[in-house]
């Protein structure tokens, strides 16, 4: 196994990203043999740290760790779709391309969110961290022009079911997995570990 004591870090200094350390480790190959002992191939293990920059979407992911749900709204008076609100977060209006205004829709989500459609699956892609079965739900909100895909860790989804957002504020991942939904009136004691209403 390769020495990983100098793991890579990223800091912002004077508005620039400064990378330090190692972000890629190569480990020795291991032969793969069939039942007769013939060489069939080799493992090719790698440990790679992928750096994914959020750019203008950073406020959305930061807000989830603070128990807030942000959307964006086009406020260009010359746009045919001025006032259109987007969740998930869109930096620019897809119609006029002007920069959208960030809006807090946490209270709107708590009072109007419903399940638009859903899917329950036992099979997932690689690197899934959600417990199976996964209850994927598409959420709609009053006054919001888009639908947000998320998941329901508790309960069984139904179309038009009232749901409320919960946030992973203890040890957040700063990913979309910091946001989930539960049926309205679920007691806080039943929420998944690390999640809260606010």
Secondary structure, DSSP 8 states (H G I E B T S, - for coil): ----TTB-EEEEETTEEEEESB-EEE----EEE-TT--EEEE---EEE------GGGHHHHHHHTTT--EEEE---TTSTTTT-EESS--SB-TTT--B-EEEE-HHHHHHH-EEEEEEEES---TT--S-SSEEEEEEE-TT-SS-EEEEBSSS---TT-BEEEEEE-SS--SSGGGEEEEETT--GGGS-TTEE--
